[in-house]
Amino acid sequence: MTSAPSRLAAARPVPDLVTEIPGPKARAHVEYDHRWTSPSLPRVYPIVPVRGEGLTIEDIDGNLFLDFAAGIAVNSTGHSHPVVVGAIKEQAAELIHFSASDFYLPIYPKVCEEIARISPIDGPVRVYLGNSGTEVVEAAMKLARHATGRPNLVAFLGGFHGRTYGSVSLTASKAKYHAGFGPMLPGIYHAPYGHVEDLRWFDEVLFARLVPPDEVAAIIVEPIQGEGGYIVPEDGFLEGLRKLCDRHGIVLVADEIQSGAGRTGRMWAVDHWGVRPDVLLTAKGIASGMPLAAMAARAPLMESWGAGHHGSTYGGNPVACAAALATIELLEGGLVANAEVRGRQAMAGLPPLMARHHDLIHDVRGKGLMIGIEFATADQAEEIQWACFERGLLVLEAGTSSIRLAPPLVVSEAEMATALRIFGEALDVVATAPDRIRREAEAAGALSEPEAGG
């Protein structure tokens, strides 16, 4: 199932730019925004979207963009999918909010049942619903410590788990996330990520020199790192991590906030390796842009805590739950399969661009529609991002020097071909005129680093 023809694009190609980029209304809005909003928000480039459909975004000046960022991998079914919109409208007309933390909402356990059904966890599963990825990361930290009675947690270098205090303490993708906010939460260690050889660090360093394994509550891992650069681990790494946790009674938490909900061409990234975590975290694409997150866990773990140990006023609100049920139906109805097919198309189209620009592109990696393109320098990645934007293609950086391709899972064959063509054009112009591209981007204030959410 791919996107239906967009009403926005019915009489126009996509992209279709009718003003300079950014346009006059966009520039005026950016100035207005900067007067009132927190400067902590790291805007990447000056797009001011006013409506969207499928992969098409219309900005405040009437320009049409092709969206290969999907709201940082959030809009899994595309913008304003009619099935999701219909579910939201129907639920909003009946009940918008009633706190599931204190009362019994009919739709809340339906979503929990569906997430338990599709989760890659062995045995009975119970589910907690929150609003955002960082919230369920925090919930998993509390649950693991409570269930095991152990104080310590292990995350990975390059990982991103959010920006609230517990989750940012786990995060180790960029030093700036910690700068000026210390001390971080105690009892957290960071391991090297991605290589089978890295697993030796646990026995040779962590458990031998820093903390005994019976004091480690959980190991929290992104099966494919997101904000850290779309890094795919070696075969055997996650399997070895599972064995390590089993050997020492450590809870294995899979943070699938960016890699899950069909993005990699499987419902969950761990499915590529057949690994079964004890806890699974999802958010972003599971409700197609509505604020919903979930922590699914083996029932004995979840049953270790009781009433009042955790909750949320808005988590699992009825409207977001309705969007999640519609999204899961669409994912299983063909969108996960489409992500795999369109991912193969992208991975066939990128190597020729890499061969043509081997001085720029150092690596292409990923699974499904979670694709990372590594450049020689961070400056080159920024320049490519801007060159794509000024040609109507929305992409985002990741890691130190990568561009991520993460379009909605409804992307069509033609849309993928268009994106690859524009990406190639951006490479050509950066290869021949990088100074001009950088001057234009700097003049627009567009060389700030992108974020992963949370």
C-alpha positions in Angstrom: 0.0 0.0 0.0 1.5 3.3 -1.1 0.3 6.9 -1.1 -2.8 7.8 -3.1 -2.4 10.7 -5.5 -2.1 13.8 -3.4 -4.8 16.6 -3.8 -2.0 19.0 -3.1 -0.1 17.6 -6.1 -3.0 17.0 -8.4 -2.2 19.7 -10.8 1.5 20.3 -9.9 4.6 18.2 -9.8 6.4 17.5 -6.5 8.6 19.3 -5.7 7.3 22.5 -7.1 9.0 25.7 -5.9 7.2 29.0 -6.8 9.3 31.4 -4.7 12.9 31.7 -3.8 13.8 29.3 -0.9 13.1 30.3 1.8 10.2 32.5 0.5 9.2 35.9 1.8 6.4 34.6 4.1 8.7 31.9 5.5 11.4 34.5 6.3 8.9 36.7 8.0 7.6 33.8 10.0 11.1 32.7 11.1 11.7 36.2 12.4 8.4 36.1 14.3 9.1 32.7 15.7 12.5 33.8 17.0 10.9 36.5 19.0 8.8 34.2 21.1 10.1 30.6 21.2 12.8 29.0 23.3 16.2 29.2 21.6 16.8 25.6 22.7 14.9 24.5 19.6 17.6 23.6 17.0 15.8 24.4 13.7 17.6 22.7 10.8 16.4 24.8 7.8 13.6 27.4 7.4 10.7 25.4 6.2 7.3 26.6 7.5 4.8 23.8 6.6 1.1 24.6 6.6 -0.4 21.4 5.2 0.7 18.0 4.1 -0.6 14.9 2.3 1.3 11.7 1.8 4.9 12.8 1.1 3.9 16.2 -0.1 4.4 19.3 2.2 3.1 22.7 1.2 4.8 25.6 2.9 3.5 29.1 3.9 4.6 30.5 0.5 2.8 27.8 -1.5 5.9 25.8 -2.4 5.6 22.0 -2.6 8.3 19.8 -1.0 8.9 16.1 -1.2 9.3 14.9 2.4 12.0 12.3 3.0 12.4 13.2 6.7 8.8 12.3 7.9 8.9 14.6 10.9 12.1 12.8 12.1 10.7 9.4 11.2 7.4 10.0 12.9 4.8 10.2 10.1 4.9 6.5 9.2 1.7 6.6 7.1 2.5 9.9 5.5 0.9 13.3 6.3 -2.8 13.2 7.1 -3.5 9.7 5.9 -7.3 9.6 5.5 -7.7 6.4 7.6 -5.8 8.0 10.5 -7.6 11.3 10.1 -10.9 9.5 10.1 -10.1 7.6 13.3 -8.9 10.8 15.0 -12.1 12.7 14.0 -14.4 9.9 15.1 -12.7 9.5 18.5 -12.5 13.3 19.1 -16.2 13.6 18.5 -16.8 11.1 21.3 -14.2 11.7 23.9 -10.9 13.7 23.7 -9.5 13.1 27.2 -10.0 11.1 30.4 -6.9 10.1 32.3 -6.1 6.4 31.9 -3.8 6.7 34.9 -6.8 7.1 37.2 -9.8 5.6 35.3 -10.6 2.9 32.8 -10.7 4.0 29.2 -12.2 1.4 26.7 -9.6 2.2 24.0 -6.5 2.1 26.2 -6.3 -1.7 26.8 -7.2 -2.2 23.1 -4.0 -0.4 22.1 -2.1 -2.3 24.7 -3.4 -5.6 23.4 -2.4 -4.7 19.9 1.1 -3.6 20.8 1.5 -6.8 22.9 0.3 -8.9 19.9 2.8 -7.4 17.5 5.7 -7.1 20.0 8.8 -9.3 19.6 8.7 -10.5 23.2 8.3 -14.1 24.3 5.5 -15.1 26.6 2.7 -13.0 28.1 3.2 -9.2 27.6 1.9 -6.2 29.4 2.0 -2.6 28.1 2.3 0.9 29.5 1.4 3.9 27.3 3.1 7.3 27.4 3.2 10.4 25.2 6.8 10.4 23.8 9.9 8.3 23.4 11.8 9.9 26.3 8.9 9.1 28.6 8.9 5.4 28.0 12.7 5.3 28.2 12.3 6.8 31.7 9.6 4.2 32.5 11.9 1.4 31.4 14.7 2.7 33.6 12.4 2.7 36.6 10.9 -0.7 35.8 14.2 -2.4 35.3 15.6 -1.1 38.6 12.4 -1.9 40.5 12.0 -5.4 39.0 15.6 -6.5 39.5 16.5 -4.6 42.7 19.7 -3.6 40.9 21.0 0.0 40.6 23.0 0.2 37.4 22.2 0.6 33.7 24.3 0.3 30.5 23.7 2.2 27.3 25.9 2.6 24.2 28.2 5.2 22.7 26.4 6.8 19.8 23.0 6.1 21.3 20.2 8.6 21.6 17.4 8.0 24.1 15.9 11.4 24.8 16.5 14.7 26.6 14.8 14.4 30.0 17.2 13.7 32.8 17.2 9.9 32.9 17.1 9.4 29.1 19.7 12.1 28.4 22.0 10.4 30.9 21.8 7.3 28.7 22.3 9.3 25.6 25.9 9.4 24.2 25.5 10.6 20.7 26.8 14.1 21.2 28.5 15.8 24.1 26.4 18.9 23.8 23.4 17.0 25.2 25.2 16.8 28.6 27.0 20.2 28.4 26.0 22.5 31.2 23.4 20.1 32.7 25.5 17.8 35.0 25.7 15.9 37.0 23.9 13.2 35.0 22.0 10.4 36.6 24.4 8.1 38.5 24.8 4.4 37.9 25.0 4.6 34.1 27.8 3.1 32.0 28.4 3.4 28.2 29.7 0.5 26.1 31.1 0.5 22.5 28.4 -0.3 19.9 28.0 -2.5 16.9 30.8 -4.9 16.6 30.8 -8.5 17.9 34.3 -7.8 19.3 32.8 -5.0 21.4 31.0 -7.5 23.5 34.3 -8.5 25.1 34.3 -5.1 26.8 31.6 -6.2 29.2 33.6 -9.1 30.7 37.0 -7.6 30.3 36.3 -4.1 31.4 32.8 -3.4 32.8 32.3 -6.5 34.9 36.0 -7.0 35.7 36.8 -3.4 36.7 33.8 -1.2 37.2 30.6 -3.0 38.4 29.7 -6.6 39.0 27.1 -8.0 36.6 24.7 -8.8 39.4 24.4 -5.1 40.0 23.4 -4.2 36.5 19.6 -3.9 36.0 19.4 -3.4 32.3 21.2 -2.9 29.0 19.4 -0.5 26.8 20.2 -0.6 23.1 18.9 0.9 19.8 18.9 -2.2 17.5 19.9 0.3 14.7 21.2 3.6 16.0 19.2 6.6 14.9 20.5 10.1 15.8 23.9 8.6 16.1 24.1 8.1 12.4 21.8 5.2 11.3 24.5 2.7 12.3 23.6 -0.9 11.6 25.4 -3.4 14.0 27.3 -6.4 12.8 25.4 -9.7 12.6 26.0 -11.4 15.9 26.1 -8.3 18.0 22.5 -8.2 19.2 22.5 -12.0 19.4 25.5 -11.8 21.7 24.0 -9.1 23.8 20.9 -11.3 24.3 23.2 -14.2 25.5 25.1 -11.8 27.8 21.9 -10.6 29.4 20.6 -14.2 29.8 23.9 -15.2 31.4 23.8 -12.5 34.1 20.0 -12.0 34.6 20.1 -8.5 33.0 17.0 -7.0 31.4 17.5 -6.4 27.7 15.6 -3.2 26.6 15.3 -2.6 22.8 14.8 1.1 22.1 12.8 0.9 18.9 11.5 4.5 19.1 13.1 5.4 15.7 13.8 1.9 14.2 10.4 0.3 14.9 6.9 0.5 13.6 7.9 -0.9 10.2 10.6 1.5 9.3 13.3 -1.1 8.5 11.0 -3.3 6.4 10.2 -5.4 9.5 7.8 -4.4 12.2 10.8 -4.2 14.6 14.4 -3.9 13.8 15.3 -6.7 16.1 13.3 -9.0 13.8 16.2 -8.8 11.3 18.3 -10.8 13.8 15.6 -12.9 15.5 16.4 -11.3 18.9 13.7 -11.2 21.6 14.1 -8.4 24.1 12.6 -8.3 27.6 11.3 -4.8 27.1 10.5 -3.0 23.9 10.0 0.8 23.5 8.1 2.4 20.7 6.9 5.9 19.8 7.4 8.1 16.7 5.7 6.1 13.9 3.4 4.0 16.0 0.6 6.6 15.9 1.4 8.5 12.7 2.3 11.8 14.3 0.0 11.7 17.3 1.8 11.8 20.7 1.8 8.2 21.8 4.5 5.9 23.1 4.6 2.4 24.6 6.7 0.3 26.8 5.9 -3.4 26.2 7.5 -5.8 28.7 7.4 -9.5 29.7 4.4 -9.8 32.1 6.5 -10.9 35.1 8.6 -7.8 34.8 5.6 -5.4 34.5 3.8 -7.2 37.4 6.7 -6.4 39.7 5.4 -2.9 40.3 2.0 -1.8 41.5 -0.4 1.1 41.6 1.2 4.5 41.8 4.7 3.3 40.8 4.3 5.0 37.4 1.6 6.8 35.5 0.8 9.7 33.1 -2.0 12.2 32.9 -2.1 12.3 29.1 -0.3 9.0 28.1 -2.7 6.9 26.1 -5.2 9.6 25.6 -8.2 8.4 23.5 -7.4 10.4 20.3 -3.8 9.2 20.1 -4.9 5.7 20.8 -7.4 5.8 17.9 -4.5 7.0 15.7 -2.4 4.1 16.9 -5.0 1.5 16.1 -5.4 2.9 12.6 -1.7 3.0 12.1 -1.1 -0.6 13.2 -3.8 -1.7 10.7 -2.1 0.2 7.9 1.3 -1.1 8.8 0.2 -4.7 8.7 -1.9 -4.0 5.6 1.1 -3.4 3.4 3.2 -0.5 4.6 5.9 -2.6 6.3 6.2 -4.6 3.1 6.4 -1.4 1.1 9.2 -0.2 3.3 11.2 -3.2 2.4 10.6 -2.9 -1.3 11.3 0.8 -1.5 14.3 0.4 0.7 15.7 -2.0 -1.9 15.0 0.6 -4.6 17.0 3.2 -2.6 19.9 0.8 -1.9 20.1 0.0 -5.6 20.0 3.7 -6.6 22.6 5.1 -4.1 25.7 3.1 -5.0 26.0 4.6 -8.5 25.8 8.1 -6.8 28.5 6.9 -4.4 30.7 5.8 -7.3 30.2 9.1 -9.1 31.0 11.1 -5.9 33.4 8.8 -4.0 35.2 11.8 -2.7 32.0 12.9 -0.9 30.2 9.7 0.0 32.1 7.2 2.2 29.3 4.8 3.1 25.7 3.8 2.4 24.0 1.7 5.0 20.6 0.8 6.4 17.6 -1.5 6.3 14.3 -0.7 4.7 13.5 3.0 4.9 16.1 3.7 7.6 19.1 4.6 5.4 22.2 6.5 6.3 24.6 8.1 3.9 28.0 8.9 5.4 30.0 11.9 4.0 33.7 12.7 4.4 33.0 15.7 6.6 30.2 17.2 8.7 30.4 20.3 6.4 29.6 18.2 3.4 26.6 16.6 5.1 25.3 20.1 6.0 25.8 21.4 2.5 24.0 18.4 0.9 21.1 18.9 3.3 20.8 22.5 2.3 21.2 21.8 -1.5 18.4 19.2 -1.2 16.2 21.7 0.6 16.6 24.4 -2.0 15.6 21.9 -4.6 12.5 20.8 -2.7 13.6 17.6 -1.1 13.5 17.4 2.7 16.2 15.3 4.3 18.0 15.4 7.7 21.4 14.9 9.0 22.3 12.3 11.6 25.4 11.5 13.6 28.5 13.5 12.8 28.6 13.5 9.0 25.6 11.6 7.7 22.3 12.2 5.9 19.3 10.0 6.8 16.7 9.0 4.3 13.6 8.2 6.3 10.5 8.9 4.2 7.0 7.9 5.2 6.4 4.2 4.6 3.8 5.1 1.9 6.5 6.3 -0.4 5.9 5.2 -4.0 8.4 4.0 -6.6 8.1 7.3 -8.5 8.6 9.4 -5.4 11.7 7.3 -4.5 13.1 7.8 -8.0 12.5 11.6 -7.8 14.2 11.8 -4.4 17.2 9.9 -5.8 17.4 12.2 -8.8 17.3 15.3 -6.6 19.8 13.9 -4.2 22.2 13.3 -7.1 21.7 16.9 -8.3 22.5 18.1 -4.8 25.7 16.0 -4.8 26.7 17.5 -8.2 26.3 21.1 -7.0 28.1 20.5 -3.7 30.9 18.9 -5.6 31.3 21.9 -7.9 30.3 24.8 -5.7 30.4 24.0 -2.0 31.3 27.5 -1.0 28.3 29.0 -2.6 26.0 26.4 -1.0 27.5 27.0 2.4 27.2 30.8 2.1 23.5 30.5 1.1 22.8 28.1 4.1 24.7 30.3 6.5 22.8 33.4 5.3 19.6 31.6 6.1 20.8 30.5 9.5 20.4 26.9 8.5 23.5 25.1 9.6 22.4 24.0 13.1 22.5 20.4 13.9 19.3 18.3 13.6 17.8 16.4 16.5 16.2 13.0 17.0 13.2 14.0 19.2 12.5 13.0 22.7 
